[in-house]
Amino acid sequence: MLDVFDRCVAEGGDTPFVRYGAETLSFGRTVQEARTLAAALHNLGVGPGDRVAIDLPNGPEFVVSALAAANLGASIVPLNPAYSSHELQFMLRNSESSVVVVVEEFDGIDNLELFERMHFALPDLQYMVTVGEEDLWYDDRIFQFEDLISSGEGKPLPAVEIDPSEHVFAILYTAGTTGKPKGVMLTHSNLVRTNAATAEALDLTREDTVMIAMPLFAIFGLGALIAAINAGASVALVDRFDPDETLRAIADQRVSAIYGTPSVFAGMLRSPLLDQVDLSSLRAGIIAGAPVIDTLIREARQRLTPGLEIAYGMTETSSTVSLTRPDDAAEARNFTAGRLLPGVEARVLADDGSELPVESVGELAVRGFNVMKGYNRQPEETQRSFTPDGFFRTGDLGMVDEDGYLHIIGRKKETIIRGELVIYPRELETLLRLHPAVQDVAVVGVQDDVLGELICACILPVEGAIVTGDEVKEFCQGKVAAYKVPDLVRFVDAFPMTGSGKVRRVELARMMVAERAARRG
């Protein structure tokens, strides 16, 4: 990672790198601030193998903190500022973080007070570095971000040797939709090589400005940042996604590439500003992080940029396994997750672990430079996640067609068994998102004494829309096999979510079971 930054500085240290509101940091200034912060952290005892937690929204401080840790051979632990105290305690304890860089206030949460309450439960946590505008009193354990940087000026920075293929750059915690989060250890090589490949696929260069509409504390946003660094491109950061503000930023900053989830692109397409701003600079992008329906990708390519590509990946694969390319046939580009990154292998496995033939549906397993080093402090879980010959079991059901394109069916653990028939929630969710009254949907299995599980479609309706469960079922009839039509339709005001924005399906299913019991009772 440090070598990539050094190359960017050598090629143009004054080149704008981070654009955030009215603030702009060049590559040279970013490196300078990071090295000064690293010297200050070194003076506090931070060194190789230590963990520096970063509990920040998107902004220059996140980037500077991450690079500072890398300069010391430490690993970063990105955290979502919206996490509860329970979630933060678990991740900080599991990662054994000795320093946390934290925003003073986020969505009404006073983090100084929060961390003071948690401090005694976290014996490894020695220091807190705060980011914010408050004129606060600090002690010998709490430092203000800018003050700490100033304290590092003129101090020496130790020489650190890093083995890119072994040294962990980041520990990112999985969403934890079905259990406790797992700390995914990603090396410098994992992240740099994977996201250099995605940058190359998008043909990113120093002339580009990349809009990152995703949080840097999650793999999609962090991967986008590293892809831009590899290309020497500028990045435009927003601390949280707002469709109107994002469209304005694209126009004002002449953004040429954008990374976002389907909800990001759907939000921009629904914005009244879409046809009022100049988006002519936008030429490429990646849409990933959730299922992509063909109507959305076609409209996004027509109204935003024709260079928008679908990607598939996860935290354990450093963000990317596969993606579509501009020269793919229209059907493959609209309906698949593209082809594997060069140097990445994939297999489709049967339940017994044997390899299935081409165009068979099974669990997708991948091997290559993008695959994680393992789960932090969970050797048994790491071992269970790999085949004997080193393929990582993704937990996703999919197939590889005869042309080498990946088709993702859904999560293996989310499969619903109704009677003796298998239902993949993703198939139904993709269909139901086409209904004009459906803003979002999650399909879960609800325990049933007769069939084992019933299919329950939990729908978040479009504001102001009026739709009934019978209408939803009728919409599905004739479009899927009769046994796949939802048995139950429930309307919700919101889904229970993880800190990284994924539906907690186990909790949702429990809610539906409780509601069904209450209706019966």
C-alpha positions in Angstrom: 0.0 0.0 0.0 2.8 2.4 0.9 4.6 1.7 -2.4 1.4 2.6 -4.3 1.1 5.9 -2.5 4.8 6.7 -3.0 4.3 6.1 -6.8 1.3 8.5 -6.8 3.4 11.2 -5.0 6.3 10.7 -7.4 4.0 11.0 -10.4 2.4 14.2 -9.1 2.4 15.1 -5.4 0.3 18.2 -6.1 -2.4 16.2 -7.8 -5.8 16.4 -5.9 -6.5 13.2 -4.1 -9.3 13.5 -1.5 -12.2 15.9 -2.3 -14.6 16.3 0.6 -17.0 19.2 0.5 -14.9 22.3 0.2 -11.7 20.5 1.4 -9.2 19.0 -1.0 -6.0 17.1 0.0 -3.3 16.4 -2.6 -1.5 13.1 -2.7 1.6 14.8 -1.2 -0.3 16.4 1.7 -2.1 13.2 2.5 1.2 11.3 2.7 2.8 14.1 4.8 -0.1 14.2 7.3 -0.2 10.4 7.5 3.5 10.2 8.3 3.3 13.0 10.9 0.3 11.2 12.5 2.3 7.9 12.3 5.2 9.5 14.2 2.8 10.7 16.9 1.2 7.3 17.2 4.7 5.7 17.3 5.5 8.0 20.2 2.4 6.4 22.0 3.8 3.0 21.4 2.0 1.9 18.3 4.1 -0.4 16.1 4.0 -3.5 13.8 1.2 -5.9 14.5 -0.9 -3.4 16.6 -4.5 -2.6 15.7 -5.8 0.9 15.2 -9.6 1.1 15.1 -11.1 3.8 12.9 -14.7 4.7 14.0 -15.3 7.5 11.5 -17.7 8.4 8.7 -16.2 9.1 5.2 -13.7 12.0 5.3 -10.1 12.9 4.9 -9.4 11.8 8.5 -10.3 8.2 7.7 -7.8 8.1 4.8 -5.0 9.8 6.8 -5.5 7.5 9.8 -5.4 4.4 7.6 -2.2 5.4 5.9 -0.7 6.4 9.2 -1.3 2.9 10.6 0.2 1.3 7.4 3.3 3.4 7.9 3.8 1.8 11.3 3.0 -1.8 10.2 -0.2 -1.7 12.2 -3.5 -2.9 11.0 -6.7 -0.8 10.7 -10.0 -1.9 12.1 -12.7 0.1 10.3 -15.9 0.5 12.3 -19.4 1.9 11.6 -20.1 5.0 13.7 -23.7 3.8 13.9 -22.7 0.6 15.8 -24.2 0.2 19.2 -22.0 0.0 22.3 -22.5 -3.8 22.4 -21.3 -4.1 18.8 -18.3 -1.8 19.3 -17.2 -3.6 22.5 -17.3 -6.9 20.8 -15.2 -5.7 17.8 -12.7 -3.7 19.8 -12.2 -6.6 22.2 -11.9 -9.2 19.4 -9.5 -7.1 17.4 -7.4 -6.1 20.5 -7.3 -2.5 19.3 -5.0 -0.3 21.3 -6.1 3.0 19.7 -9.4 4.2 18.3 -9.9 7.2 16.1 -13.4 8.3 16.6 -15.8 11.0 15.6 -16.9 13.1 18.6 -20.6 13.0 17.7 -22.5 11.0 15.2 -26.3 11.0 14.7 -26.8 12.4 18.2 -24.4 9.8 19.9 -21.8 11.4 22.1 -18.9 9.1 21.4 -16.7 10.6 24.1 -19.3 9.6 26.7 -19.8 6.2 25.0 -16.2 5.3 25.1 -15.7 6.5 28.6 -18.4 4.0 29.7 -16.9 1.2 27.7 -13.2 1.8 28.5 -13.1 -0.4 31.6 -14.4 -3.4 29.6 -11.6 -2.9 27.0 -8.2 -3.6 28.6 -6.3 -3.4 25.3 -7.6 0.0 24.4 -5.1 2.6 25.6 -5.8 5.8 23.6 -8.7 7.6 21.9 -8.2 10.2 19.1 -11.2 12.3 18.5 -12.3 14.1 15.3 -14.7 17.0 15.6 -15.1 20.7 16.2 -15.7 20.8 20.0 -13.3 22.6 22.3 -12.9 19.8 24.7 -10.7 19.0 27.6 -8.3 16.1 27.0 -6.2 13.9 29.3 -3.2 11.7 28.7 -5.4 9.0 27.0 -7.6 11.3 24.8 -6.2 13.4 22.0 -7.7 15.6 19.4 -6.9 14.5 15.9 -5.3 17.8 14.6 -3.4 18.3 17.9 -2.0 14.8 17.7 -0.8 15.4 14.1 0.9 18.6 15.2 2.6 16.7 18.1 4.2 14.4 15.5 5.9 17.1 13.5 9.6 16.8 13.3 9.6 13.4 15.1 11.3 10.4 13.4 9.3 7.7 11.8 10.8 4.2 12.3 11.6 2.0 9.3 9.2 -0.9 8.9 9.5 -3.9 6.7 6.2 -5.2 5.4 5.5 -8.5 3.6 2.5 -7.6 1.4 1.3 -11.1 1.1 1.4 -11.8 4.9 1.0 -8.4 6.6 -2.6 -7.6 7.5 -3.7 -4.1 6.3 -7.3 -4.2 7.6 -9.6 -6.3 9.8 -13.1 -5.8 8.6 -16.1 -7.2 10.5 -18.7 -9.1 8.5 -22.3 -8.0 8.8 -23.3 -10.7 11.2 -26.8 -11.3 9.8 -27.0 -14.8 11.4 -24.6 -14.6 14.3 -21.6 -12.7 15.8 -19.5 -10.7 13.3 -16.2 -12.3 12.2 -13.1 -10.2 11.7 -11.8 -10.7 8.2 -8.1 -10.2 7.9 -7.1 -8.7 4.5 -3.4 -8.3 3.6 -1.8 -5.4 1.7 -1.6 -7.8 -1.3 -5.2 -8.9 -1.1 -6.5 -5.3 -1.3 -4.0 -3.8 -3.7 -4.0 -6.5 -6.3 -7.8 -7.1 -6.2 -8.7 -3.4 -6.6 -5.9 -2.7 -9.1 -7.7 -5.3 -11.2 -11.0 -3.5 -10.9 -9.4 -0.2 -11.6 -7.9 -1.7 -14.8 -11.3 -3.1 -15.8 -12.8 0.4 -15.5 -9.7 1.9 -17.2 -9.2 4.4 -14.4 -6.3 6.8 -14.8 -4.9 9.9 -13.1 -7.4 12.0 -15.1 -10.4 10.4 -13.3 -12.4 11.5 -10.2 -14.1 8.6 -8.5 -17.2 9.2 -6.5 -17.4 6.8 -3.5 -21.0 6.8 -2.4 -20.4 3.9 0.0 -18.9 4.0 3.5 -15.1 3.5 3.7 -15.6 1.3 6.8 -17.1 -1.4 4.6 -15.2 -3.4 1.9 -17.0 -1.9 -1.1 -16.1 1.6 -0.1 -12.6 0.7 1.0 -12.0 -1.2 -2.2 -13.1 1.7 -4.3 -10.7 4.0 -2.4 -7.8 1.5 -3.1 -8.8 1.2 -6.7 -8.6 4.9 -7.1 -5.2 5.0 -5.4 -3.9 2.3 -7.7 -4.9 4.5 -10.7 -3.6 7.7 -9.2 -7.2 9.1 -9.5 -8.9 11.6 -7.2 -11.8 10.5 -5.0 -14.9 12.5 -4.1 -16.2 11.5 -0.7 -19.6 12.0 0.9 -20.1 11.2 4.6 -23.5 9.6 3.8 -25.5 9.0 0.7 -28.1 11.6 -0.4 -29.3 11.3 -4.0 -29.6 15.0 -4.6 -26.3 15.9 -3.0 -24.5 13.1 -4.8 -25.9 14.2 -8.2 -24.8 17.8 -7.5 -21.3 16.6 -6.5 -21.0 14.5 -9.7 -21.8 17.6 -11.7 -19.7 20.1 -9.7 -16.6 18.0 -9.4 -16.8 16.5 -12.8 -16.9 12.9 -11.5 -16.0 10.3 -14.1 -16.6 7.1 -12.2 -18.9 6.0 -9.3 -19.1 3.0 -7.0 -22.5 2.3 -5.4 -25.1 -0.3 -4.4 -28.3 -0.8 -6.3 -30.1 1.4 -3.7 -27.6 4.3 -4.5 -28.4 4.1 -8.2 -32.1 3.7 -7.7 -32.1 6.7 -5.4 -30.4 8.9 -8.0 -32.7 7.7 -10.8 -35.7 8.7 -8.6 -34.3 12.1 -7.8 -36.0 15.2 -9.4 -32.5 16.6 -10.0 -31.5 13.9 -12.3 -32.5 15.7 -15.5 -31.4 19.1 -14.1 -27.6 18.5 -13.6 -24.8 17.9 -16.0 -23.7 14.3 -15.8 -21.7 14.3 -19.0 -18.4 13.6 -17.2 -19.6 10.3 -15.8 -18.3 7.5 -18.0 -17.9 4.4 -15.8 -18.9 2.8 -12.5 -19.5 -0.4 -10.5 -22.8 -1.5 -9.0 -22.5 -4.2 -6.4 -23.3 -5.2 -2.8 -26.9 -6.5 -3.4 -28.8 -8.2 -6.2 -29.1 -6.1 -9.4 -32.3 -6.4 -11.4 -32.0 -6.0 -15.1 -34.5 -3.1 -15.3 -32.4 -1.0 -12.9 -29.1 -1.7 -14.7 -30.6 -0.8 -18.0 -32.1 2.4 -16.8 -28.9 3.4 -15.0 -26.8 2.8 -18.1 -29.2 4.8 -20.2 -29.6 7.8 -17.8 -26.4 7.9 -15.8 -23.5 6.2 -17.6 -23.3 3.4 -20.2 -20.1 2.3 -18.6 -21.7 0.9 -15.4 -20.6 -2.6 -14.6 -22.0 -5.3 -12.3 -19.6 -6.8 -9.8 -19.8 -9.7 -7.3 -17.7 -10.1 -4.2 -17.7 -10.0 -0.4 -15.5 -8.9 2.5 -13.6 -12.2 2.4 -12.6 -11.6 -1.2 -11.3 -8.1 -0.8 -14.4 -6.7 -2.5 -14.4 -8.4 -5.9 -14.5 -11.9 -7.5 -16.0 -11.1 -10.8 -17.4 -8.2 -12.9 -18.9 -7.5 -16.3 -17.0 -5.7 -19.0 -18.0 -3.2 -21.6 -17.4 -5.7 -24.4 -19.7 -8.4 -23.0 -22.8 -9.3 -24.8 -25.9 -7.5 -23.7 -27.5 -10.5 -22.1 -24.4 -11.4 -20.1 -23.9 -7.8 -19.1 -27.5 -7.4 -17.8 -28.1 -10.8 -16.2 -24.9 -12.1 -14.8 -22.2 -11.1 -12.3 -19.6 -11.1 -15.1 -16.4 -13.1 -15.4 -13.7 -13.8 -12.8 -10.8 -11.4 -12.3 -7.7 -12.7 -14.0 -5.9 -15.1 -11.7 -9.0 -16.0 -9.7 -10.4 -19.5 -9.8 -13.9 -20.7 -9.0 -15.6 -24.0 -8.4 -19.2 -24.9 -7.7 -19.5 -27.5 -4.9 -22.2 -30.0 -4.1 -23.3 -30.5 -0.5 -20.7 -33.2 0.0 -17.9 -30.9 -1.2 -17.4 -32.5 -4.6 -17.0 -30.3 -7.7 -20.1 -30.0 -9.9 -20.0 -29.7 -13.7 -20.5 -26.5 -15.6 -23.9 -24.9 -15.4 -24.8 -26.8 -12.2 -26.1 -24.9 -9.1 -24.2 -25.3 -5.9 -22.0 -23.4 -3.4 -19.5 -21.1 -5.1 -15.9 -21.5 -3.9 -13.1 -19.3 -5.0 -9.3 -19.3 -4.8 -6.8 -16.5 -5.6 -4.9 -13.4 -4.5 -8.2 -11.8 -3.5 -9.1 -14.3 -0.8 -8.6 -13.3 2.9 -5.8 -14.5 5.1 -8.4 -15.8 7.6 -10.8 -14.8 10.4 -9.2 -12.9 13.3 -8.7 -15.2 16.4 -11.0 -17.8 14.9 -8.8 -20.6 13.5 -11.5 -23.2 13.5 -14.0 -21.0 11.6 -11.2 -20.2 9.2 -10.5 -23.9 8.6 -14.2 -24.7 8.1 -14.4 -21.9 5.5 -11.8 -23.5 3.1 -11.6 -26.7 1.2 -8.5 -28.9 1.7 -7.0 -27.4 -1.5 -7.5 -23.8 -0.5 -10.8 -22.7 -2.1 -12.8 -20.3 0.1 -16.5 -21.4 0.5 -18.5 -18.2 -0.1 -21.8 -19.5 1.2 -23.4 -18.2 -2.0 -25.3 -20.5 -4.3 -24.4 -19.9 -7.9 -23.3 -21.4 -11.2 -20.7 -20.8 -13.9 -22.1 -21.0 -17.4 -20.3 -22.5 -20.4 -18.9 -19.0 -21.3 -17.4 -18.5 -17.9 -20.0 -16.0 -16.5 -21.1 -16.2 -12.9 -24.7 -16.4 -12.0 -25.5 -15.8 -8.3 -28.7 -17.5 -7.0 -28.6 -16.5 -3.3 -27.2 -17.3 0.1 -27.0 -21.0 0.9 -28.2 -20.5 4.5 -31.2 -18.4 3.4 -32.6 -21.2 1.2 -36.2 -22.0 2.1 -37.3 -25.7 2.1 -41.1 -25.8 1.6 -42.2 -29.4 1.8 -39.5 -31.1 -0.3 -39.1 -28.1 -2.6 -36.3 -25.6 -2.6 -37.0 -21.8 -2.9 -34.2 -19.2 -3.3 -35.3 -16.0 -1.7 -33.3 -13.9 -4.1 -35.3 -15.1 -7.1 -38.6 -13.9 -5.5 -37.0 -10.7 -4.2 -35.8 -9.8 -7.7 -39.3 -10.4 -9.0 -41.1 -8.4 -6.3 -38.8 -5.4 -6.7 -40.4 -5.0 -10.1 -43.8 -4.3 -8.5 -44.4 -0.5 -8.6 -45.6 -0.4 -4.9 -42.6 -2.3 -3.6 -39.7 -0.1 -2.4 -37.8 -3.1 -0.9 -38.4 -6.7 0.1 -36.9 -9.5 2.0 -38.2 -13.1 1.7 -37.7 -15.4 4.7 -38.8 -18.8 5.8 -41.3 -19.1 8.6 -41.6 -22.3 10.5 -44.7 -24.4 9.8 -45.8 -27.7 11.3 -47.0 -29.2 8.0 -44.6 -28.0 5.3 -41.6 -27.3 7.5 -41.3 -23.7 6.2 -43.6 -21.2 4.6 -42.5 -18.5 2.2 -43.0 -15.1 3.8 -42.5 -11.9 1.7 -41.8 -8.9 3.9 -42.5 -5.8 2.0 -41.5 -2.2 2.6 -44.0 -0.4 0.4 -43.4 2.8 -1.5 -44.6 5.8 0.5 -48.2 6.5 -0.2 -48.7 3.2 -2.2 -51.7 1.0 -1.4 -51.3 -2.7 -2.1 -52.6 -5.9 -0.5 -51.1 -9.2 0.1 -53.4 -10.9 -2.4 -52.3 -8.4 -5.0 -48.7 -9.3 -4.3 -49.4 -13.0 -4.6 -51.3 -12.4 -7.9 -48.4 -10.4 -9.2 -46.2 -13.5 -8.7 -48.5 -16.0 -10.3 -47.5 -17.1 -13.7 -44.0 -15.5 -13.3 -42.7 -18.2 -11.0 -43.7 -21.8 -10.4 -46.8 -22.0 -8.2 -44.9 -23.5 -5.2 -42.7 -20.3 -5.2 -45.6 -17.9 -4.7 -45.4 -16.4 -1.2 -47.6 -18.1 1.4 -47.6 -15.0 3.5 -47.2 -11.4 2.7 -46.4 -8.9 5.5 -45.9 -5.1 5.2 -43.3 -3.5 7.4 -42.2 0.1 8.2 -38.6 -0.9 8.3 -36.3 -4.0 8.3 -34.1 -4.9 11.2 -30.6 -4.0 9.9 -27.0 -4.8 10.7 -24.6 -1.9 11.2 -23.4 -2.2 7.6 -26.9 -2.0 6.1 -27.9 -5.6 5.5 -31.2 -7.1 6.6 -31.0 -9.3 9.8 -32.9 -12.2 8.3 -32.9 -14.4 11.3 -34.4 -11.6 13.4 -36.9 -10.7 10.7 -38.0 -14.4 10.5 -38.5 -14.4 14.3 -40.6 -11.3 14.1 -42.8 -12.9 11.4 -43.2 -16.1 13.5 -44.2 -14.0 16.5 -46.7 -12.0 14.4 -48.2 -15.2 13.0 -48.6 -16.7 16.4 -50.2 -13.5 17.7 -52.7 -13.5 14.8 -53.6 -17.1 15.5 -53.8 -16.6 19.3 
